[in-house]
Amino acid sequence: MAVTTKGTLIVEGNELTITNPGKLLWPEAGITKADYLAKLTEISPYLLRYCRDRHLTTIRFPHGYNDKSFYQKNAPEPLPPFVKTAPLDGINYVNLDSLSTLIWLGNLACLEFHPSFHKIGQTVPAEWVIDIDPTLEEEPRIMEAAHIIGEVLDALHIQSVAKTSGATGVQIYIPIREGYTFEQLRRIGHFVGAFVVKKYPNLFTIERFKKNRGDKIYVDYLQHWYGKTLSAPYTPRARKDASVSTPLLWKEVELHPSPKEFNLHTVIERLRRMGDLIETVPPQNLDTVLARL
């Protein structure tokens, strides 16, 4: 029997050639490229919200998540006419602003989407994110750590949302009012990190070098900076379970869920039921906190 190696999709009026639709991108999860593109279509209203008008870095896995990969910063050629780009510092980034562009990238086996922290044409942060990064590959305390950070922010009258990174960590996502600088957010991040290290010295560290962290969880307030990236809310990740970076309710964090629970098989129903939890948090006013530092 002949094996179909190409197909055609019409997306938003644009014709896209889909290559090797039957290729398994996540073998253990049973997700082929065709499955992946269908799932990307369903999560696109949420994923695009956090990638649109940003400088996008993707990670491509031409033969599936468990094979060779490479980072893609420059927009790959040839570019379809519907793909918009956003040059910055000599790199011609993709602006992931449409379903057509998302499906085009999905066909190229882009399994992860990492947008800049600032929007195209701006130098100020669009949000504030604290990355909580375990030193150990399997870290049962990661949700406890996230909850502690959330409580500290709450004590500062800063509302936040925890989201799984989709890998081993958790990120604390804070919508903010426009106008704050990366330097200002780093000051608050350092305060939070130093505070939890002092209060929970056996759990947290702000030591930059991994070899010096022991088994402690790193409060990475430095990653949030101009020109850097982090996994977008609702991006898939190249992990065995096809996990997805997923915002959580704080009451869910208290139950210490595994990031593996939130994946391409489960996230769509969750979004239909709960919507985008980040959107439930209003932009935060950080003026009072900054005035005290």
SERO-4910 file (N, C-alpha, C, O; in steps of 0.05 Angstrom, whole numbers):
BEGIN
 pado doro    nc1    nc2    nc3   cac1   cac2   cac3    cc1    cc2    cc3    oc1    oc2    oc3
  Met    A     17    -24      0      0      0      0     18     25      0     37     26     15
  Ala    A     11     44    -17     27     69    -18     23     85      7      1     87     18
  Val    A     45     98     15     44    115     39     43    144     31     59    153     15
  Thr    A     24    158     41     21    186     35     43    202     49     46    200     73
  Thr    A     58    217     34     80    233     46     75    263     45     89    279     57
  Lys    A     54    270     30     47    299     29     17    302     29      2    285     20
  Gly    A      8    325     38    -20    332     37    -22    362     35     -2    377     37
  Thr    A    -46    372     31    -51    401     28    -72    409     48    -93    396     50
  Leu    A    -68    432     61    -88    444     79    -93    472     69    -74    487     61
  Ile    A   -118    480     71   -125    508     66   -130    521     93   -150    513    107
  Val    A   -114    539    101   -116    552    128   -118    582    124   -100    595    113
  Glu    A   -140    593    132   -145    622    130   -142    631    101   -132    653     95
  Gly    A   -149    614     82   -147    620     54   -120    616     42   -115    620     18
  Asn    A   -101    606     58    -74    601     49    -70    571     45    -78    555     62
  Glu    A    -57    563     23    -52    535     17    -25    527     29     -4    539     22
  Leu    A    -25    507     46     -1    497     59      4    468     51    -15    452     52
  Thr    A     28    461     44     35    434     38     45    421     64     63    432     78
  Ile    A     33    399     71     40    384     96     56    360     88     46    342     73
  Thr    A     80    358     98     97    335     92     97    314    114     96    321    137
  Asn    A     97    289    106     99    267    124     78    269    147     86    269    171
  Pro    A     53    271    141     33    275    162     31    251    181     21    255    204
  Gly    A     40    228    173     38    205    190     62    201    208     63    182    224
  Lys    A     82    218    206    106    215    222     99    219    252     86    238    259
  Leu    A    109    201    269    104    203    297    124    223    309    148    220    308
  Leu    A    112    244    321    129    265    334    132    259    363    153    265    375
  Trp    A    112    247    375    113    238    403    104    208    403     81    202    407
  Pro    A    123    190    398    115    162    395    101    150    419     80    136    415
  Glu    A    110    155    443     98    144    467     69    154    471     52    140    480
  Ala    A     65    179    463     38    191    465     21    185    441     -3    192    440
  Gly    A     32    173    420     17    166    396      9    190    380    -12    189    367
  Ile    A     25    211    380     17    235    366     34    238    340     58    242    341
  Thr    A     20    237    317     32    241    291     33    271    285     21    287    299
  Lys    A     46    277    263     46    305    255     18    315    248     11    337    255
  Ala    A      2    298    235    -26    306    229    -41    311    255    -57    330    257
  Asp    A    -37    294    275    -50    298    301    -41    324    313    -57    340    324
  Tyr    A    -15    329    312     -4    353    324    -15    378    311    -22    397    326
  Leu    A    -18    379    285    -28    402    272    -58    407    280    -67    430    282
  Ala    A    -72    385    283   -100    388    292   -102    399    320   -119    416    326
  Lys    A    -84    390    337    -84    399    365    -74    428    366    -84    444    382
  Leu    A    -54    435    350    -45    463    349    -68    482    340    -71    504    351
  Thr    A    -84    472    322   -107    488    313   -126    494    336   -136    516    339
  Glu    A   -130    474    353   -149    478    375   -138    496    397   -153    511    410
  Ile    A   -112    494    402   -101    511    423    -92    539    413    -83    556    428
  Ser    A    -94    543    387    -82    567    374    -94    593    386    -78    612    389
  Pro    A   -119    595    393   -129    621    404   -114    629    430   -111    652    436
  Tyr    A   -105    609    444    -91    614    470    -61    617    465    -49    636    476
  Leu    A    -49    600    450    -20    602    445    -13    627    430      7    641    436
  Leu    A    -29    635    410    -23    659    394    -25    684    411    -11    704    406
  Arg    A    -41    683    432    -44    707    449    -18    715    462    -12    738    466
  Tyr    A      0    695    467     25    700    480     49    700    462     72    703    470
  Cys    A     44    695    436     66    695    416     63    717    396     83    726    384
  Arg    A     39    727    393     34    748    373     50    773    379     51    782    402
  Asp    A     61    785    358     76    810    361    100    808    380    107    827    395
  Arg    A    112    784    381    137    779    396    158    769    376    152    761    354
  His    A    183    770    385    205    757    370    206    728    379    211    722    402
  Leu    A    201    710    360    196    682    367    221    665    361    232    665    339
  Thr    A    228    649    381    248    627    377    232    601    379    216    597    397
  Thr    A    238    583    361    225    557    362    247    536    365    271    541    360
  Ile    A    239    512    374    258    489    375    246    468    356    223    459    360
  Arg    A    261    460    336    252    441    316    263    413    321    286    410    328
  Phe    A    246    394    317    253    366    321    243    351    296    222    339    296
  Pro    A    259    351    274    250    340    248    241    311    250    225    302    234
  His    A    253    296    268    246    267    270    233    260    296    234    237    305
  Gly    A    220    279    309    206    274    334    221    284    358    245    290    357
  Tyr    A    207    286    380    217    299    404    243    285    415    259    299    427
  Asn    A    246    259    410    268    244    422    292    241    403    308    223    407
  Asp    A    293    258    383    315    257    364    329    284    363    324    301    380
  Lys    A    346    288    344    362    313    342    343    337    339    322    335    327
  Ser    A    352    359    351    337    384    350    355    407    346    379    405    348
  Phe    A    343    430    339    359    455    337    340    479    341    317    478    336
  Tyr    A    353    500    352    338    525    356    336    540    330    355    542    314
  Gln    A    313    551    325    308    567    301    301    595    310    279    601    320
  Lys    A    319    614    305    314    642    310    308    656    284    287    669    282
  Asn    A    325    654    265    320    666    239    297    652    225    296    627    225
  Ala    A    279    667    213    257    655    198    267    636    176    284    645    160
  Pro    A    259    611    175    269    593    155    259    600    127    236    608    123
  Glu    A    276    597    108    269    602     80    262    576     66    272    555     74
  Pro    A    245    576     46    231    600     35    207    607     53    194    590     64
  Leu    A    202    633     55    180    643     71    154    645     55    154    658     33
  Pro    A    132    633     64    107    638     50     99    667     53    108    681     71
  Pro    A     83    677     34     77    706     34     61    715     59     61    739     66
  Phe    A     47    697     73     31    705     96     47    706    121     37    716    142
  Val    A     72    698    121     89    698    146    101    725    149    116    735    132
  Lys    A     96    738    172    108    763    179    134    759    195    135    740    211
  Thr    A    153    777    191    178    774    207    183    800    222    171    821    217
  Ala    A    201    798    241    207    820    260    237    821    265    246    807    283
  Pro    A    252    836    249    281    837    253    289    850    280    276    869    289
  Leu    A    310    839    292    320    850    317    349    841    320    355    817    320
  Asp    A    367    860    323    396    855    327    407    835    307    422    816    314
  Gly    A    400    839    282    411    823    261    398    796    256    407    780    239
  Ile    A    377    790    271    362    765    268    334    771    258    321    789    267
  Asn    A    325    756    238    299    760    226    279    740    238    275    719    227
  Tyr    A    268    747    261    250    730    275    223    727    261    214    745    247
  Val    A    209    705    266    181    702    258    163    716    278    168    715    302
  Asn    A    143    729    267    121    740    284     98    721    281     84    720    261
  Leu    A     94    705    302     73    684    302     46    697    308     37    698    331
  Asp    A     33    708    287      9    724    291    -16    712    278    -37    725    277
  Ser    A    -14    687    268    -37    676    254    -36    645    255    -15    633    260
  Leu    A    -60    634    252    -61    604    251    -45    593    227    -33    572    230
  Ser    A    -46    608    205    -31    598    181     -1    596    188     11    576    181
  Thr    A     10    616    201     38    615    209     44    593    229     64    579    227
  Leu    A     25    589    248     29    567    267     29    540    254     46    523    261
  Ile    A     11    535    236     10    509    222     35    505    205     45    483    203
  Trp    A     44    527    192     68    526    176     92    517    193    108    500    186
  Leu    A     94    529    217    116    522    236    112    494    246    132    479    249
  Gly    A     87    486    252     82    459    261     91    438    240    102    417    247
  Asn    A     86    444    215     94    426    193    125    423    192    135    403    184
  Leu    A    139    444    201    168    443    202    178    430    227    202    430    233
  Ala    A    159    418    242    166    403    267    177    422    288    194    414    304
  Cys    A    166    446    289    172    464    312    154    454    335    129    458    334
  Leu    A    166    442    355    150    430    377    149    449    401    133    444    419
  Glu    A    166    470    402    165    488    424    166    517    414    179    523    394
  Phe    A    152    534    428    150    563    421    158    580    444    146    579    466
  His    A    179    596    440    191    612    461    192    641    452    210    649    437
  Pro    A    172    657    460    171    685    451    188    703    469    195    696    492
  Ser    A    195    727    459    209    747    475    191    758    497    167    756    495
  Phe    A    204    769    517    188    781    539    178    808    532    162    820    547
  His    A    186    819    510    177    846    501    164    843    474    170    825    458
  Lys    A    147    862    468    133    861    442    151    874    420    170    889    426
  Ile    A    145    868    396    160    879    373    159    910    374    137    922    377
  Gly    A    182    922    371    184    951    371    185    964    399    186    988    401
  Gln    A    184    947    420    185    958    447    209    948    462    221    928    454
  Thr    A    216    961    483    239    953    500    231    947    529    247    939    545
  Val    A    205    951    535    195    946    562    181    919    563    170    910    542
  Pro    A    181    906    586    168    879    588    138    880    584    125    899    593
  Ala    A    127    859    572     99    857    568     85    843    591     61    846    595
  Glu    A    101    829    607     91    816    631    116    811    649    138    818    641
  Trp    A    112    799    672    134    792    690    132    762    696    111    752    703
  Val    A    155    748    693    156    719    698    179    713    715    202    721    710
  Ile    A    174    697    736    196    686    753    197    656    747    177    642    750
  Asp    A    220    647    739    224    619    732    235    604    756    255    611    768
  Ile    A    221    583    764    229    566    786    240    540    774    224    523    764
  Asp    A    266    536    776    279    515    761    292    495    780    311    502    794
  Pro    A    283    470    780    295    450    797    323    442    787    327    440    763
  Thr    A    340    436    806    366    425    799    364    395    792    378    386    774
  Leu    A    347    382    806    342    353    802    323    349    779    304    364    776
  Glu    A    327    328    763    309    322    741    281    314    751    261    322    739
  Glu    A    280    299    773    255    293    786    254    308    813    270    301    831
  Glu    A    237    327    815    236    345    839    208    345    851    191    361    842
  Pro    A    203    329    871    176    328    883    168    353    898    144    357    905
  Arg    A    187    371    903    181    395    919    174    419    901    170    441    911
  Ile    A    173    416    875    171    439    857    145    454    861    145    479    860
  Met    A    123    440    865     97    453    869     96    467    897     84    489    900
  Glu    A    109    455    917    111    468    943    127    494    940    119    515    951
  Ala    A    148    494    924    164    518    920    148    539    905    149    563    913
  Ala    A    133    531    885    116    550    870     96    563    889     91    587    888
  His    A     84    547    906     64    557    924     75    577    944     63    598    950
  Ile    A    100    572    953    113    591    971    118    618    957    112    639    969
  Ile    A    128    617    933    132    642    918    106    656    914    105    681    917
  Gly    A     84    642    908     58    654    904     49    668    930     37    689    929
  Glu    A     54    655    953     46    667    978     62    692    984     51    712    995
  Val    A     87    693    977    104    717    982     93    740    964     90    762    974
  Leu    A     87    734    939     76    754    922     49    764    932     44    788    932
  Asp    A     33    745    942      7    753    952     10    771    977     -5    790    980
  Ala    A     30    766    993     35    784   1016     44    811   1007     40    831   1022
  Leu    A     55    813    983     62    839    972     39    852    956     43    872    943
  His    A     16    839    958     -8    847    943     -4    846    913    -13    864    898
  Ile    A     11    825    904     15    821    876      1    794    868      9    773    878
  Gln    A    -19    796    851    -33    772    842    -16    758    820     -4    772    803
  Ser    A    -16    732    820      0    717    800    -14    691    793    -33    682    806
  Val    A     -3    678    773    -12    652    764     12    634    761     32    642    748
  Ala    A     11    610    773     32    591    768     26    575    742      3    569    737
  Lys    A     46    570    726     42    553    703     65    533    701     88    539    707
  Thr    A     58    509    694     79    489    689     96    498    666     85    510    647
  Ser    A    121    493    667    138    499    644    133    480    621    139    485    598
  Gly    A    121    457    629    118    435    610    142    416    611    141    394    600
  Ala    A    163    424    624    186    407    628    188    401    658    170    387    668
  Thr    A    209    410    672    211    403    700    205    425    719    200    421    743
  Gly    A    204    450    709    200    473    726    172    484    727    153    473    715
  Val    A    169    506    742    144    521    744    152    550    740    173    559    750
  Gln    A    134    565    727    139    594    724    115    609    737     92    601    735
  Ile    A    122    630    750    102    647    762     98    671    744    116    687    739
  Tyr    A     74    673    734     67    693    712     51    715    725     30    711    737
  Ile    A     61    740    721     47    763    732     40    783    710     59    796    699
  Pro    A     15    786    703      7    808    685     14    835    698      9    838    722
  Ile    A     24    854    683     32    879    695     21    903    679     15    900    655
  Arg    A     19    926    692     12    950    678     36    958    660     59    951    665
  Glu    A     29    973    639     50    981    620     69   1001    633     61   1017    650
  Gly    A     94   1000    624    113   1021    632    135   1014    651    155   1028    653
  Tyr    A    133    990    664    155    982    681    178    973    664    175    964    641
  Thr    A    202    975    676    226    967    661    235    939    671    227    929    692
  Phe    A    252    927    655    264    901    663    280    904    688    280    886    705
  Glu    A    294    927    691    310    932    715    292    932    740    300    921    761
  Gln    A    269    945    738    251    947    761    241    919    769    240    912    793
  Leu    A    233    903    750    223    877    756    245    859    767    240    842    784
  Arg    A    269    862    757    291    846    768    296    853    797    303    836    813
  Arg    A    293    879    804    296    886    832    276    872    850    283    861    872
  Ile    A    251    871    842    231    857    858    237    827    858    235    814    879
  Gly    A    245    816    835    251    788    833    274    780    852    273    759    865
  His    A    294    797    853    317    791    871    307    792    900    316    776    917
  Phe    A    290    811    907    280    813    934    265    787    941    269    776    963
  Val    A    247    778    924    231    754    929    250    730    932    247    714    950
  Gly    A    269    727    913    287    705    914    304    705    939    306    684    952
  Ala    A    316    727    947    332    729    971    315    723    996    325    711   1015
  Phe    A    290    732    996    273    728   1019    267    698   1023    270    688   1046
  Val    A    260    683   1002    254    655   1005    279    638   1011    277    618   1025
  Val    A    302    647   1001    327    633   1007    333    636   1037    341    616   1050
  Lys    A    328    660   1048    333    664   1076    314    648   1094    321    637   1114
  Lys    A    288    647   1085    268    634   1101    268    603   1097    261    589   1116
  Tyr    A    275    594   1073    275    565   1067    302    558   1055    303    551   1031
  Pro    A    323    559   1071    350    555   1060    356    527   1049    374    524   1032
  Asn    A    340    508   1057    344    481   1047    328    475   1022    331    453   1010
  Leu    A    312    494   1014    295    490    990    303    507    967    303    498    944
  Phe    A    310    532    972    314    551    950    343    560    948    358    559    968
  Thr    A    351    569    924    376    582    920    373    603    898    356    601    881
  Ile    A    390    623    898    392    642    876    421    640    864    430    659    851
  Glu    A    434    618    869    461    613    858    459    608    828    444    590    820
  Arg    A    473    624    813    471    623    784    483    597    772    472    587    752
  Phe    A    504    587    784    518    564    773    506    538    783    505    533    807
  Lys    A    496    522    764    482    497    772    499    479    789    489    465    806
  Lys    A    525    478    783    542    459    798    544    466    827    552    450    844
  Asn    A    537    491    834    538    500    862    511    500    876    509    509    899
  Arg    A    490    489    863    464    490    875    456    466    892    436    467    907
  Gly    A    472    445    891    464    421    905    438    410    895    435    406    871
  Asp    A    419    405    913    392    395    905    371    417    908    347    411    908
  Lys    A    380    442    910    361    463    915    347    473    890    357    469    867
  Ile    A    325    486    893    309    497    871    317    526    866    318    542    885
  Tyr    A    323    532    841    334    558    834    312    577    828    295    572    811
  Val    A    312    600    841    293    622    835    307    640    814    323    657    821
  Asp    A    299    636    789    313    649    767    298    675    761    280    675    744
  Tyr    A    305    696    774    294    722    768    310    737    747    301    758    737
  Leu    A    332    725    738    350    738    718    341    732    690    347    747    672
  Gln    A    327    710    685    319    702    658    301    723    646    300    726    621
  His    A    285    736    662    266    756    652    281    781    645    287    798    662
  Trp    A    288    784    619    305    806    610    301    810    581    292    793    566
  Tyr    A    308    834    572    306    842    544    323    823    527    346    818    533
  Gly    A    311    812    505    325    794    487    324    765    495    332    748    479
  Lys    A    316    759    520    314    731    528    286    720    523    268    735    517
  Thr    A    283    694    525    257    681    520    251    661    542    268    653    558
  Leu    A    226    652    542    218    630    560    194    616    546    182    627    528
  Ser    A    189    592    554    167    577    541    141    591    544    134    600    566
  Ala    A    127    594    523    101    609    523     80    594    538     80    569    538
  Pro    A     61    607    550     37    593    559     24    578    536     20    589    514
  Tyr    A     18    553    541      5    535    522     23    525    500     13    512    481
  Thr    A     49    529    502     67    516    482     69    486    489     72    479    513
  Pro    A     69    469    469     77    441    474    107    440    481    121    460    477
  Arg    A    115    418    493    143    414    500    153    387    489    137    368    486
  Ala    A    178    386    483    190    361    472    196    342    494    220    337    500
  Arg    A    176    331    507    178    312    528    162    287    521    143    289    505
  Lys    A    168    265    534    155    240    527    125    241    527    112    229    511
  Asp    A    114    255    547     85    256    550     71    278    534     47    282    537
  Ala    A     86    291    516     75    313    500     62    334    518     40    344    513
  Ser    A     77    341    540     67    360    559     64    388    547     77    395    527
  Val    A     47    404    559     41    431    550     44    450    574     35    444    597
  Ser    A     57    473    570     60    493    591     32    504    598     20    518    582
  Thr    A     23    498    622     -5    502    629     -9    519    655      2    511    675
  Pro    A    -23    541    654    -30    556    678    -48    539    697    -65    523    688
  Leu    A    -43    543    723    -58    527    743    -72    546    763    -64    569    767
  Leu    A    -93    536    774   -105    549    797    -87    544    821    -74    523    823
  Trp    A    -87    563    840    -70    559    863    -79    535    880    -63    522    893
  Lys    A   -105    529    880   -114    506    894   -105    480    881   -102    460    894
  Glu    A    -99    481    855    -88    458    841    -58    455    849    -48    433    853
  Val    A    -44    478    851    -16    477    859    -13    463    887      6    448    891
  Glu    A    -32    469    905    -31    457    932    -33    427    931    -24    413    949
  Leu    A    -45    416    910    -47    387    907    -23    374    895    -22    349    892
  His    A     -3    390    888     23    380    877     19    362    853     28    339    853
  Pro    A      6    372    832      2    356    808     29    352    793     48    367    797
  Ser    A     30    331    777     53    327    760     49    343    734     27    343    723
  Pro    A     70    356    724     68    370    698     59    352    675     48    361    655
  Lys    A     64    326    678     57    307    657     26    305    654     17    297    632
  Glu    A     11    313    674    -18    312    672    -29    331    651    -51    328    641
  Phe    A    -13    352    645    -23    373    627     -8    370    601     15    378    598
  Asn    A    -22    358    581     -9    351    556    -28    355    533    -50    364    536
  Leu    A    -18    348    509    -34    353    485    -59    337    484    -78    344    470
  His    A    -61    315    500    -85    299    501   -106    311    520   -130    306    517
  Thr    A    -97    327    539   -115    336    560   -120    366    560   -140    375    571
  Val    A   -102    382    548   -104    411    552   -127    423    538   -138    443    547
  Ile    A   -136    411    516   -158    424    500   -184    423    516   -198    443    517
  Glu    A   -190    400    528   -214    398    544   -212    417    568   -232    429    576
  Arg    A   -189    419    579   -185    437    602   -190    466    594   -203    481    609
  Leu    A   -180    474    571   -184    501    562   -214    507    556   -224    529    562
  Arg    A   -228    487    545   -257    491    541   -271    495    567   -291    510    569
  Arg    A   -262    481    588   -275    482    614   -267    506    631   -284    518    644
  Met    A   -242    514    629   -231    534    648   -223    560    634   -220    580    648
  Gly    A   -219    559    608   -209    583    594   -180    588    602   -166    572    613
  Asp    A   -171    612    595   -144    621    600   -142    633    628   -153    655    633
  Leu    A   -130    619    647   -129    628    675   -112    654    678   -117    670    696
  Ile    A    -93    658    660    -77    683    662    -95    707    657    -91    728    670
  Glu    A   -115    705    640   -133    727    634   -150    735    658   -163    756    658
  Thr    A   -152    718    678   -168    724    702   -154    743    721   -166    754    739
  Val    A   -128    747    717   -113    765    734   -109    792    721    -98    793    698
  Pro    A   -118    814    733   -115    840    721    -86    849    721    -70    839    737
  Pro    A    -78    868    704    -51    878    704    -44    890    732    -60    905    743
  Gln    A    -21    882    742    -15    889    770      0    916    771     17    922    755
  Asn    A     -7    932    792      7    957    798     29    951    818     24    942    841
  Leu    A     54    955    810     77    948    827     90    972    839    111    971    852
  Asp    A     77    996    837     89   1020    846     95   1020    876    116   1029    885
  Thr    A     76   1010    892     80   1009    921    104    992    929    120   1000    946
  Val    A    106    969    917    129    950    923    155    963    915    174    962    930
  Leu    A    156    975    891    181    987    882    189   1011    900    213   1015    904
  Ala    A    169   1025    910    175   1048    927    188   1039    953    203   1055    966
  Arg    A    183   1014    962    194   1005    987    221    992    984    235    987   1004
  Leu    A    229    985    960    255    972    956    278    991    955    301    983    952
***
